[in-house]
Amino acid sequence: MRTTQRKGDIAVSRAIARFTSMGYDVSLPFTESASYDLIVDTGQEIVRVQVRYCGVHEVALRRIHSNSKGYVVKKTKNGAYDWLYIYKSTGEEYLIKQCLANRNSLVPKPEYLIV
């Protein structure tokens, strides 16, 4: 398994644990093509959550995949997800309750830290 996939798996697992510990119900989409990784039912609303793993400084928000012509880079479209959950390699967790469209990367800020 590729290291990038493993990091994504770790972040999704942490997100599921976090949202479950907050008392939310968590669902996984059946497809890999969705622009979000989780569906979270807070009891008041259902939100689509994009999950990202962050190294030491910044988290990539664009998606990169390859096809027969080479690498394809796609930025997030408006309304692709509702919340962004970030798991940092140092153990911190961040939650941004908005879609960050058309951005390459983000440095997680302390005001989004989940405590």
C-alpha positions as CSV (number, residue, x, y, z in Angstrom):
1,M,0.0,0.0,0.0
2,R,1.2,3.5,-0.8
3,T,2.2,5.8,2.0
4,T,-0.2,8.4,0.8
5,Q,-3.1,6.0,1.0
6,R,-2.1,4.8,4.5
7,K,-2.0,8.4,5.7
8,G,-5.5,9.0,4.3
9,D,-6.7,5.8,6.1
10,I,-5.2,7.0,9.4
11,A,-7.0,10.4,9.0
12,V,-10.3,8.9,8.1
13,S,-10.1,6.5,11.1
14,R,-9.3,9.3,13.5
15,A,-12.2,11.4,12.1
16,I,-14.6,8.5,12.6
17,A,-13.4,8.1,16.2
18,R,-13.6,11.8,16.9
19,F,-17.1,12.3,15.5
20,T,-18.3,9.2,17.2
21,S,-16.9,10.4,20.6
22,M,-18.8,13.7,20.0
23,G,-22.0,11.6,19.9
24,Y,-22.5,11.9,16.1
25,D,-23.5,9.1,13.8
26,V,-21.0,8.5,11.0
27,S,-21.6,6.9,7.6
28,L,-19.2,6.1,4.7
29,P,-20.1,6.7,1.1
30,F,-20.1,3.6,-1.1
31,T,-18.2,5.3,-3.9
32,E,-14.6,6.5,-4.2
33,S,-15.7,9.3,-6.6
34,A,-17.5,11.4,-4.0
35,S,-15.9,14.7,-3.1
36,Y,-16.2,13.9,0.6
37,D,-15.1,11.1,2.8
38,L,-17.7,10.9,5.5
39,I,-21.3,11.7,6.2
40,V,-21.9,12.9,9.7
41,D,-25.4,13.2,11.3
42,T,-25.1,15.6,14.3
43,G,-28.8,15.1,15.3
44,Q,-29.6,18.6,13.9
45,E,-28.1,18.3,10.4
46,I,-26.3,15.9,8.0
47,V,-23.0,17.2,6.8
48,R,-20.5,15.9,4.2
49,V,-17.0,15.8,5.6
50,Q,-13.7,16.0,3.6
51,V,-10.9,14.4,5.6
52,R,-7.2,15.3,5.1
53,Y,-3.9,14.2,6.7
54,C,-1.5,17.0,7.4
55,G,2.3,16.8,7.7
56,V,4.1,19.2,9.9
57,H,3.1,22.5,8.4
58,E,0.4,22.6,5.7
59,V,-2.2,20.3,4.3
60,A,-2.8,19.9,0.5
61,L,-6.4,20.6,-0.5
62,R,-6.1,19.7,-4.2
63,R,-6.5,16.2,-5.5
64,I,-3.9,14.6,-7.8
65,H,-4.4,11.5,-9.8
66,S,-2.9,10.0,-12.9
67,N,-4.4,9.0,-16.2
68,S,-3.0,7.9,-19.6
69,K,-1.8,11.5,-20.3
70,G,0.0,12.0,-16.9
71,Y,-0.9,13.7,-13.7
72,V,-4.2,15.6,-13.3
73,V,-4.5,18.2,-10.5
74,K,-8.0,19.3,-9.4
75,K,-9.0,22.0,-7.0
76,T,-12.1,21.6,-4.8
77,K,-15.3,23.1,-6.3
78,N,-17.7,25.3,-4.4
79,G,-20.1,23.2,-2.3
80,A,-18.1,20.0,-2.7
81,Y,-18.3,19.3,1.1
82,D,-19.6,21.0,4.2
83,W,-16.8,20.4,6.8
84,L,-13.1,19.9,6.5
85,Y,-11.5,17.6,9.2
86,I,-7.7,17.7,9.4
87,Y,-5.6,15.2,11.3
88,K,-2.0,16.4,11.7
89,S,0.9,14.0,12.0
90,T,1.6,15.4,15.5
91,G,-1.8,14.3,16.7
92,E,-3.7,17.5,16.6
93,E,-7.2,17.6,15.0
94,Y,-8.8,20.5,13.3
95,L,-12.4,21.1,12.1
96,I,-13.3,23.8,9.7
97,K,-17.0,24.1,9.2
98,Q,-17.0,25.4,5.6
99,C,-15.9,24.3,2.1
100,L,-12.5,25.7,1.1
101,A,-12.8,25.8,-2.7
102,N,-10.1,26.7,-5.2
103,R,-7.2,26.5,-2.8
104,N,-4.0,24.5,-3.1
105,S,-3.2,24.2,0.6
106,L,-3.8,25.4,4.1
107,V,-1.9,25.9,7.3
108,P,-4.2,24.8,10.1
109,K,-4.9,27.7,12.5
110,P,-5.3,27.3,16.3
111,E,-8.9,28.5,16.2
112,Y,-9.9,25.4,14.3
113,L,-8.2,23.0,16.8
114,I,-10.5,20.4,18.4
115,V,-9.9,20.1,22.1
